[in-house]
Amino acid sequence: MSGYLIVGLGNPGKEFENTPHNIGFGVLDRIADEYRQNWKKVKPVFGEVSKFSYKSGDVILLKPLTFMNKSGLAVKSALRFWKIDLSNLLVVQDDSDIEIGRLKIGYNQSSGGHKGLDSIIQSLGNQEFSRLRLGIRPRIVAANGGGHIKAEKFILKFMSPARRKAVFEQGKEAACFWLENGLEKAMSRYNKRKSKTPNLNIN
């Protein structure tokens, strides 16, 4: 099948807008801006959609409006609605186990406890898709061996405009590289290098 689906995970509502947990939405906004596309609500896929032509097919950007723990409903509906193959799906998410300023691209992995990914895997009955995991764990926490600190302590904290801009740009670059070059090259490029993103501590 032709066409691609890039899904950004987050929660609708002003109270979640500027938090690390909504990084997926922010990255997709940057991609839409890059291609000068607007957003519109599409009821059959339970989300906001932006669309642009790319190579032999279309790229669908999807921000589910179902809340995080029901993201799978939107993703499954979008794959069916546009008849997109699972191999052409990329999910952009926050990852509370990765230090902020770093990212990883993976495939066929468990959810790692992320509620949005849990919902997608359960809805699809399959985890064989690509995901872009953007770190949100504060560096001050990571440096102090703070793996025991619960994600709830920082995933919904306010994130400054400068920090958001840097992480969104980083995510946009990685997602577009995946789109242009495919999964294997994206994994080789991003999983072996340390991000050049400036110090982005979330306090």
SULPEZI-V703611 format. One record per residue. N is the residue number from 1. RES is the residue in three letters. SS is DSSP state (a for helix, b for strand, c for the rest). Layout:
N;RES;SS / N;RES;SS
//
This chain:
1;MET;c / 2;SER;c / 3;GLY;c / 4;TYR;b / 5;LEU;b / 6;ILE;b / 7;VAL;b / 8;GLY;b / 9;LEU;c / 10;GLY;c / 11;ASN;c / 12;PRO;c / 13;GLY;c / 14;LYS;a / 15;GLU;a / 16;PHE;a / 17;GLU;c / 18;ASN;c / 19;THR;b / 20;PRO;a / 21;HIS;a / 22;ASN;a / 23;ILE;a / 24;GLY;a / 25;PHE;a / 26;GLY;a / 27;VAL;a / 28;LEU;a / 29;ASP;a / 30;ARG;a / 31;ILE;a / 32;ALA;a / 33;ASP;a / 34;GLU;a / 35;TYR;c / 36;ARG;c / 37;GLN;c / 38;ASN;c / 39;TRP;c / 40;LYS;b / 41;LYS;b / 42;VAL;b / 43;LYS;a / 44;PRO;a / 45;VAL;a / 46;PHE;c / 47;GLY;b / 48;GLU;b / 49;VAL;b / 50;SER;b / 51;LYS;b / 52;PHE;b / 53;SER;b / 54;TYR;b / 55;LYS;c / 56;SER;c / 57;GLY;b / 58;ASP;b / 59;VAL;b / 60;ILE;b / 61;LEU;b / 62;LEU;b / 63;LYS;b / 64;PRO;b / 65;LEU;c / 66;THR;c / 67;PHE;c / 68;MET;a / 69;ASN;a / 70;LYS;a / 71;SER;a / 72;GLY;a / 73;LEU;a / 74;ALA;a / 75;VAL;a / 76;LYS;a / 77;SER;a / 78;ALA;a / 79;LEU;a / 80;ARG;a / 81;PHE;a / 82;TRP;c / 83;LYS;c / 84;ILE;c / 85;ASP;c / 86;LEU;a / 87;SER;a / 88;ASN;a / 89;LEU;b / 90;LEU;b / 91;VAL;b / 92;VAL;b / 93;GLN;b / 94;ASP;b / 95;ASP;b / 96;SER;b / 97;ASP;b / 98;ILE;b / 99;GLU;b / 100;ILE;c / 101;GLY;c / 102;ARG;c / 103;LEU;b / 104;LYS;b / 105;ILE;b / 106;GLY;b / 107;TYR;b / 108;ASN;c / 109;GLN;c / 110;SER;c / 111;SER;c / 112;GLY;c / 113;GLY;c / 114;HIS;c / 115;LYS;a / 116;GLY;a / 117;LEU;a / 118;ASP;a / 119;SER;a / 120;ILE;a / 121;ILE;a / 122;GLN;a / 123;SER;a / 124;LEU;a / 125;GLY;c / 126;ASN;c / 127;GLN;c / 128;GLU;c / 129;PHE;c / 130;SER;b / 131;ARG;b / 132;LEU;b / 133;ARG;b / 134;LEU;b / 135;GLY;b / 136;ILE;b / 137;ARG;b / 138;PRO;c / 139;ARG;a / 140;ILE;a / 141;VAL;a / 142;ALA;a / 143;ALA;a / 144;ASN;c / 145;GLY;c / 146;GLY;a / 147;GLY;a / 148;HIS;a / 149;ILE;c / 150;LYS;c / 151;ALA;a / 152;GLU;a / 153;LYS;a / 154;PHE;c / 155;ILE;c / 156;LEU;c / 157;LYS;c / 158;PHE;b / 159;MET;c / 160;SER;c / 161;PRO;a / 162;ALA;a / 163;ARG;a / 164;ARG;a / 165;LYS;a / 166;ALA;a / 167;VAL;a / 168;PHE;a / 169;GLU;a / 170;GLN;a / 171;GLY;a / 172;LYS;a / 173;GLU;a / 174;ALA;a / 175;ALA;a / 176;CYS;a / 177;PHE;a / 178;TRP;a / 179;LEU;a / 180;GLU;a / 181;ASN;a / 182;GLY;c / 183;LEU;a / 184;GLU;a / 185;LYS;a / 186;ALA;a / 187;MET;a / 188;SER;a / 189;ARG;a / 190;TYR;a / 191;ASN;c / 192;LYS;c / 193;ARG;c / 194;LYS;c / 195;SER;c / 196;LYS;c / 197;THR;c / 198;PRO;c / 199;ASN;c / 200;LEU;c / 201;ASN;c / 202;ILE;c / 203;ASN;c
//
